[in-house]
Amino acid sequence: MTRFNCIPQVAALATFGALAFAQGALAQVSAPPQEHGPNQQYFVHGAPQVQSEGWTIAAGGRIYDNWWEALDREDPEGTNPVYPASAEQSGPGTYRCKECHGWDYQGADGIYSKGSHFTGIKGVMGVSGMPAEQIMPMLRDANHPYTKDMITDDEILRLATFLSKGLVDMRGFIDYDTRSVIRGSGDLDRGREIFQTTCAACHGFDGRALDWGSGDEHNFVGTEAVELPDEVMNKISNAHPGAAMINLRAFSVEDRINVMNYIATLPTGLEDYEDDDDDDKG
C-alpha cells in the first residue's frame, strides 16, 4: 500500500555516493531500498531497556502504521472481519490502524473522506489527551480484533501512548482539497537545517539517494512529500515500520512541519529542477 520502504545501509549509500561523485552526477544516482541487516534487528524491532517517552510514542506510531512489520510478526490472514463490507480494500492491509483512521488520524472526516480508502469510520483525534491506560481497553474491544499473539499488552500500551500524546492535527499545514503541503506553513531554512543534518545521511542532500520507484518511474522523498504529505508526516515522526530509519519524534511538532515544508520542495524526478528561491537546492 505504501511506497515508503526500508532504508539502505550506510555502506551501500557510501558506495553509490562515491560512484556518483566519480561520475559527476551525485544528485542523479540512487540506491534501491534494502532490508535492514542482522545487526540492526534489535534497533528496528526491539525495545530499549529504559524507554523514553519519545521512543514509546514513535514505536506506537509504527504499530499504528503497520503492526506486523513494526513488531516482526507474521502477516495477518485474510481481511479484517470488522472491516466494512462496503469498503474497497481487502487482505492484511485492512488490519492496519491507518487503513480505517487515516494517516491524518481524522478517518472519514479527513483525507480518507473519499476515494478507495473510505470506510466511513471516524478518526482517533477524539482520544488525543486521554490517559493511555483508558485508551488500552478500546484497543482490545470487538472493533479491534488484535490478539495478544498479534500485539502484546506492552505493545498495545505503546500504541495507546501514541494515540494519547503523539497525534498531530495536520490541517494547519496540509491543504485537504489538494492533499499538498501549504506553502509558507513552516520555516524552510529550519527545515533545511534539520534535513541536511539528519535525513540526508540516507536520503542525500537533494532527497534522491533513495528511490522507491521502478523503471522510468522514480519515487523519492520529495515525490512522497508532494503526493502523500500526510503519510510522510507520520513516517518522519515515527519512522517506517521494519526499517532502520531514524525519526524526528524528539523534535517539536513545529520542526517536523518545517521539515515537511522543506522536503516538499525537493526534486520529484531525475530531471533538473528549477532554482525556486534556492529552497530546493538541499
N, C-alpha and C positions, 0 to 999 in steps of 0.2 A: 504494500500500500504506500509506504513511504519510500522516497528515493534517497533519503538521508541514510548513509551507511557507515560502515566501520572505518576507523582511522588507520592508515598505514603506519608501520613502524618507522622510527626516525631514520634508521639506516637506509630504508628504501627511499625515503624522501631525499636524503643526502645524495644518494646515487643519481636519482633523477635530476636533482638540482645541479649537481656537478656536470652532468651531461648537457643540461640546458645551457649552463653558463658557457661551456665549451663551444656550443653551437651559436651562442649569442642570441638565444631566444628563451630566456628563463621563464618569462610570463606565459609562454605558449606550450610548455611541456608539462604534462600532467601524469600523475600516477593513479592507477585504479585503486579503489579501496581494498584493504586487506583485512583479514580477521586478526584479532589480537594474538600475540604469542603466548606460550605457556607461562612465561614469567610475569605476564600481566593478568593472569586469570583471577588472582585474588583481588587485585585493584578493581577489575571490571565487575566481578560477581560477588565478591566477599564484602566484609564489613570491618572497619577499624575497631580495635579493642575499646577505645574511648571515642564514642561517636559524637561529633559536634552537631549542633542543631542544623547548620548549613548542609552538612553531609547528609543528615537524615532527610531533610526536605528534598534535596536533589535526588536521593535514592528513591523516595516516594514518587517523585515526578517521573522517574524512569519506569516505575511499576505502572503508573497511570498510562504511560505511553504504550508499553508492551511488556507485560509482566514476565512472560516466559523467556524472552530474550534478556531482560534485566536480571533475572534470577537463575538463568541457565537451567530451565526446566523443559520438559517435553511440551511440544505444541499441544494445545487442547484439540480434541477431536470434534469434527462436525461444526454445526452452527450453534451458538449460544441459545439454549432453549427459551430464554426470556427476551431474546432479540425480536422486535416486532415483525410479524409475518408480512406486513405491508411494506417494510423497508427493503432496500435493494441489495444490500450486502449479504454475504454468506461465508461460511467457513470460519476458521480460527480467528480471523480478524475481528469477528463480532464479540469476542471475549475481551477486547481492549476497552479500557475506560474511555479513551478518547473517541472511540467509534460512536458512542451514544452522546457523550457530553462535550465533544469537540476539543480542538487544540486551544480554543479560546475560553473553554470552561462554561460557555453560555448555552450549550445544547441547541434546542430548537429555536432559541431566541438569538442565536449568534450566526456565525458563518455557515453552520450546518442547518440553517433555517430552510434551505432549498438544496437541490442537487442530489447526487447519488448517495450522499451520506445522511440525508434527512431521515430521522426516526420519529420525530415528534416528542422525544424525551427531553425534559428540562435539563438545564445545566447544573453545575455544582457550586456556583458562586454563593448560593444561599447558606452553605455550611462554612464559608470562609470566616474565620474568627472564632468558631466554636471550638471547645476543647477537643483534642484528638480522641480522648477516651469516650466522648459522647458520639463521635463520628464512627468509631470502630464497629459498633453493633449494626449500623446501617450497611456496612460493607460485607456483613455476613447474613443479611436478610434474604428473603426469597427472590428479590430482584437482582441479587448478586451471587450467583451460584459458584462461588470460589471455595473449594475445599481446602483444608489445612495442608493437604499434599500439594495443592497448587500454590498457595500463598500462606505461609505460616503466620501465626499471630504476631510475631515480631515484625514481619514484613508488612502485615496489614497496618500495624502501628505507624510504620514509615509512610505508607500511603495516606493514612489519616492525618499525619502531621503535615504532609504536603498540602492536603485539602484545607487544613486549618490555617496554615501560615505561609503557603507558597504560591497561592493564586494571584494573578495579576489581571486587572481589567484592561484589556488590550484596545478598547475603543478610543482611548486617548491618543494612540499613535498608529492605528491601522484604520484605513477607510474601508468600512464594511461593504460599501457599494462596489468598490473596485478591487477589494482584497489586496491592498497595497499599503506600504508604509507612507504615512503622511509626511511629506517633505517639510522639514523645519520643526518636527515634533521632538527632536533631540539635538544634541551638540555634536556636530560632525567631527570637530577636532578632538574632542574627548573620545568619541567612538573610534577614531583612527588610532589614537594613542593606545587604547586597550587592545584593539585588534592586532596592531603591529607588535605588541609585547607579549601576547598570549596566543591568540588564534593562528597567527601567521606561522608559528612553528610547524604546523601541519598543513594549513591551507595556502601558505605562501603570501607574500605581501599583496598580491593582486587577487587573491582568492581562487587562483586557478591551478594550484598544485594538486588538488584532488578533484577527480572527475567521476561523477556517478552516471554519466551518460553512456551511450553505446553508439558505435559507428560514427556518423557525422553529427549525431545529436549529443551535444555536450551539456553537462549539468554541473555547474559549480556552485559554491556557496552563494555567490551573487545571484545566480539563477533562482536558487531556492528562496532567497530573501525577497526577490521581486514577485515570484509566483505564489509562494506559500509562507508569508511572513508570520502568521500565527503559529504554524508548525515550527518554524525556525526559532521563534522566541522561546518556545518550550524546550527546544534542543539546546540552545545556548545557555539556558537557565539550569538545565538538569543533566545534559549530555545525552547522547544517543544510546539506547539500551544495547548492551553487548559489545560496545566499542570502547577502546582505550582512549577516550576523549575527555578532555578537561571540560569543566562547566564554569559558568560565571555566577554561580549562586552566592558566592561570598561578596560579589559586587552588589551595589544598590540597584533597585529597580530602575532608577534614573540612568545609571550607567549602562544597564542592559538595553534600555531604549536608545541610548546614544550609539551603542554598537549596532543595533538594528538599523538606525538611520545611516550609519556608515556603510555597512555591507550591502545595503540596497543600492549603493552607487557603484559597486564593483562590477566587473565585466560579467556578462551572461553567456558569452561565446568566445571563440578564438579570434574573431575579427578585431582589428584595432578599435579602441574606444576613444571617444572624444574627451578632451580635457574640459570637464564641466566644473569651472571654478576650482580645479585641482582636487575635487573631492574624491575622485576615483583613482587616484594615482598610487594608492597604497602607501 
